């Protein structure tokens, strides 16, 4: 099951009807790319949970969602919501408060939480 999860997103969505569809705007491609990454990352996470019954592997699963969001910007033709609707996304000191910002913030908070848990 983990292997099917890991390769399923790319097998289904990396084609001209989805990720490479020229009619799709950048933000639609972003979310499709995020889904492909999420499936691959969760597949690996499910395998880790199956092989190792520990809290660290379990704690990593929420981080996988945010990592997939961050990696979605690496796919061709993707963009954050500001690519289509810049008026909806705030900027603070030149930094877009968008999906990239959210992913980095949540991954950072997850890392801090993990470190604090390990210190106990």
Secondary structure by P-SEA (a helix, b strand, c coil): cccccccccccccccccccccccccaaaaaaaaaaaaaaaaaaaaaaaaaacccaaaaaaaaaaaaaaaaacccccccccccccccccccccccccccaaaaaaaaaaaaaaaaaaaaac
